[in-house]
Amino acid sequence: MLKRHVALPATCICLALALPSQSESATSLSATEIEPTSMKPIYESVDWMGQRIAIARAESAIETSLWRSDGSDWNEVPDAQSRGVHSIAAYGSGVVVAGSNADDRSFVRAWDGKTWTDIGTGLEGRIHDVATYRGGVVAVGEFVAENAAGSVMNVGLWEDDNWLALGSGTDEAIHVALNVEDRLVIGGRFTVLNDSPLTYLASWDGSGWNPAPFDVPGPVLSIVEAPAGNGVIVSGRVQSAPGLLSEYTILWSDIEARAANETPSVSIPTSPSLSFSRPAPNPVTSETTLRFVAPTTGHAVVRIYDATGREVDEPLSRTVGAGDHAFTLDASRLDSGVYFARLRFEGQTRSQKLVVR
């Protein structure tokens, strides 16, 4: 049996802690750092056939890699295909990992202790985490994949040599995914999931996405199993005041609950809401209109990114007043493909998918 290990307290305390402001992004590692050894930090691990398989970095190394331990000593897996891994999950009789190559292209690979197998090909973008769900492999991140049925946006299930969409995807990045109680729990920066408002945290029950039964104060950066199988512990950060970030931790003890279990004990003020409408028309061949509603006066920046995350245009950068705003994007200069329009306004971010034909 494989089991993910993380360092957790015996009980969960919901709190907020003021920190110096920094960019709103998670590390590529999906769980909190655990059990640092004298030789290398261990970021995430699973039990496998009486041994422990971990993602770690040697003191002199730049890249992470896989390590294995029989309980007495650690040894690096002597295989270049384990380099650059940042996420690991139990998978069949082995493990599945996600990582980035030297050219910064993401990969998903399965390992049975002897042989590596590349799986989940065809993704364009960045994979942040992997999990297993009902025999398949789930990848989450900031990516797009195309199949006969359409686009797979930021979350996909690899089955029968193809990426399958779980709904229509999210407007922003998904940082973490975890299979618990036969539900797939995801967290990230998203505010729209499956074409509906759904903020930061959700669970997939096999047929649809469900919101958490409590307010999530900010982007989710970590989801780990709680001790004794008592649900999951969700943590993240939110801007609580200009120049300050607050960390929060929430115990979601019953994934199927429809009433709040525990919520942060510290009230965290949030900014007025910003909205960003879908481009119209979309798909587009020449020009399309983008609209947004600014809650206050502030500086708005809209940038266009291709499916690999490369910025290709900045059609808007100016101070706007509170209220509705619209502008025209000339898409005739863009190659055919999938793009993302990202609006940043006074610390808030919204994104919309754009298809150019």
SVG drawing of the C-alpha trace seen along z (x, -y; Angstrom):
<svg xmlns="http://www.w3.org/2000/svg" viewBox="-25 -57 52 62">
<polyline fill="none" stroke="black" stroke-width="0.4" points="0.0,0.0 1.3,-3.5 0.7,-6.3 1.6,-10.0 3.5,-11.4 3.4,-14.9 4.4,-16.6 1.2,-17.7 0.3,-18.6 -1.9,-16.3 -4.7,-18.9 -5.6,-21.6 -5.5,-25.2 -7.2,-27.7 -5.2,-30.9 -4.0,-33.9 -0.4,-35.2 0.7,-38.5 3.7,-38.2 5.7,-40.5 4.0,-40.9 5.3,-38.7 4.0,-37.5 0.9,-35.3 2.2,-32.0 2.7,-28.5 5.9,-26.6 5.7,-23.7 5.8,-21.4 2.3,-20.4 2.8,-19.6 4.6,-21.2 8.2,-20.3 8.7,-17.3 11.3,-15.7 14.4,-17.6 17.4,-15.3 21.0,-16.3 21.8,-15.6 18.8,-16.8 15.3,-18.3 12.5,-15.9 9.4,-17.5 7.0,-14.7 7.0,-11.0 5.0,-7.7 5.4,-4.2 6.2,-1.6 6.9,2.1 8.4,1.6 10.5,-1.3 10.0,-5.0 10.1,-7.0 10.7,-10.7 11.2,-13.9 14.4,-15.5 17.4,-17.6 20.9,-16.7 23.0,-19.5 25.0,-20.1 22.2,-19.7 20.1,-22.2 17.3,-19.8 15.1,-17.7 15.0,-13.9 13.6,-10.7 15.2,-9.0 14.5,-5.7 15.0,-4.5 14.8,-1.1 14.6,-2.7 18.4,-2.9 19.8,-5.0 18.7,-7.2 19.9,-6.6 19.1,-8.6 17.3,-6.7 20.1,-6.5 18.0,-7.5 18.0,-10.8 14.2,-10.5 13.7,-11.2 15.4,-14.6 13.2,-17.7 10.3,-16.0 8.1,-18.1 5.0,-16.0 4.4,-12.3 1.4,-10.0 0.7,-6.3 -0.2,-4.7 -1.0,-1.0 2.1,1.0 4.3,-2.0 4.3,-5.8 3.5,-8.6 5.4,-11.8 5.2,-15.2 8.1,-17.6 9.9,-19.8 12.7,-19.0 15.7,-21.2 13.8,-23.0 11.1,-23.8 8.5,-21.5 6.3,-19.6 6.2,-15.8 4.2,-13.0 5.9,-9.6 5.1,-6.4 7.7,-4.2 7.3,-0.6 10.7,-0.5 12.6,0.5 11.1,-1.0 9.9,-4.5 6.9,-5.1 6.0,-8.5 2.2,-9.1 0.0,-12.1 1.6,-13.5 0.1,-16.4 -0.2,-19.0 0.9,-22.6 1.8,-24.6 2.8,-23.8 1.8,-20.9 1.7,-21.8 0.6,-18.5 -0.6,-15.0 -3.0,-12.6 -4.7,-9.3 -8.4,-8.9 -10.3,-5.7 -7.4,-4.1 -6.5,-7.1 -3.9,-9.9 -5.1,-13.5 -2.9,-16.5 -3.6,-20.0 -1.8,-23.3 -1.8,-25.9 -2.2,-24.1 -4.4,-23.2 -4.7,-19.9 -6.8,-19.2 -8.8,-16.0 -11.7,-15.0 -14.2,-16.4 -12.5,-19.8 -10.1,-21.5 -8.9,-20.3 -8.2,-23.3 -6.0,-23.2 -7.3,-19.8 -7.4,-16.6 -7.8,-12.8 -5.5,-10.5 -7.4,-7.4 -7.1,-5.2 -4.2,-7.2 -6.1,-10.5 -6.7,-13.5 -10.3,-13.7 -11.9,-16.9 -13.4,-17.1 -15.9,-19.8 -14.8,-22.9 -11.8,-23.8 -10.9,-26.9 -10.1,-30.5 -6.8,-30.4 -4.2,-28.0 -4.9,-24.9 -1.9,-24.4 -2.8,-21.1 -4.9,-17.9 -5.5,-15.1 -7.7,-12.0 -9.4,-11.5 -12.6,-9.5 -13.0,-8.7 -13.2,-12.4 -10.7,-14.5 -10.0,-17.7 -8.4,-20.6 -7.2,-24.0 -5.6,-27.1 -6.2,-30.6 -9.3,-29.9 -12.5,-31.8 -14.5,-30.2 -14.8,-26.4 -16.9,-24.6 -18.3,-27.9 -19.6,-28.8 -18.4,-31.0 -16.4,-28.7 -13.5,-30.0 -10.2,-28.4 -11.4,-25.0 -13.6,-22.2 -14.2,-18.5 -15.1,-16.2 -17.4,-13.3 -17.2,-11.4 -20.0,-13.3 -19.5,-17.0 -17.7,-19.7 -18.9,-20.7 -17.9,-23.8 -16.5,-23.7 -19.3,-24.2 -17.5,-27.2 -15.9,-30.4 -12.3,-30.0 -10.5,-33.3 -7.8,-33.2 -5.9,-31.1 -5.2,-27.6 -1.5,-26.5 -1.6,-23.2 -4.0,-20.3 -2.9,-17.4 -4.6,-14.5 -5.5,-15.2 -4.3,-12.9 -6.3,-9.7 -8.2,-10.1 -10.0,-13.1 -10.5,-14.8 -8.0,-17.3 -6.1,-20.3 -6.3,-23.3 -3.9,-26.2 -3.1,-29.3 -2.6,-33.0 -4.6,-36.1 -3.8,-39.8 -5.3,-41.1 -4.0,-44.7 -1.8,-46.7 1.7,-45.1 0.6,-42.2 -0.3,-38.6 -2.1,-36.4 -1.7,-32.6 -4.8,-30.6 -5.4,-26.9 -8.8,-25.1 -9.7,-21.6 -12.3,-20.2 -13.2,-17.1 -16.1,-15.8 -15.6,-16.2 -19.3,-15.4 -20.5,-17.9 -22.8,-20.7 -22.3,-22.8 -19.1,-24.4 -16.8,-22.3 -14.2,-24.8 -13.4,-28.2 -10.5,-30.6 -10.9,-32.1 -9.4,-35.4 -11.5,-37.6 -9.6,-38.4 -10.8,-41.5 -11.1,-41.0 -11.1,-43.5 -14.2,-44.4 -14.8,-41.9 -13.5,-42.4 -15.2,-40.8 -13.9,-39.9 -16.4,-38.8 -15.7,-36.3 -14.5,-37.8 -17.2,-38.3 -17.1,-36.9 -15.2,-33.8 -13.8,-32.0 -12.5,-35.1 -10.9,-35.6 -10.3,-39.4 -11.5,-41.5 -13.2,-40.7 -14.4,-42.8 -13.3,-42.3 -15.3,-43.7 -14.6,-44.1 -16.0,-45.7 -13.6,-47.6 -14.8,-47.9 -12.8,-51.0 -10.5,-53.4 -7.1,-51.7 -4.7,-50.6 -5.8,-47.8 -3.5,-45.7 -4.6,-43.1 -2.0,-40.7 -2.5,-37.9 -0.7,-34.6 -0.4,-31.7 -0.9,-28.0 2.7,-27.7 2.4,-30.7 4.4,-33.1 3.1,-36.7 2.2,-37.8 0.4,-41.1 -0.6,-43.8 -3.7,-45.5 -4.5,-47.5 -2.5,-49.3 -4.1,-52.3 -5.9,-53.8 -9.6,-53.3 -12.5,-54.4 -15.0,-52.2 -17.6,-50.7 -17.9,-48.9 -15.1,-49.1 -14.7,-47.6 -12.0,-47.5 -11.3,-45.9 -8.6,-43.3 -7.1,-42.9 -6.7,-39.2 -5.7,-39.2 -2.0,-39.5 -2.2,-36.2 -1.7,-32.8 -4.5,-30.3 -4.7,-28.6 -5.7,-28.9 -4.8,-32.0 -5.6,-33.4 -6.5,-37.0 -5.4,-37.9 -6.6,-41.0 -4.7,-42.4 -6.2,-45.1 -5.0,-46.3 -3.7,-42.9 -6.7,-40.9 -6.4,-38.7 -9.0,-37.3 -8.5,-35.3 -10.6,-34.2 -9.9,-31.7 -9.7,-33.0 -9.7,-30.8 -8.2,-32.4 -9.1,-30.8"/>
</svg>
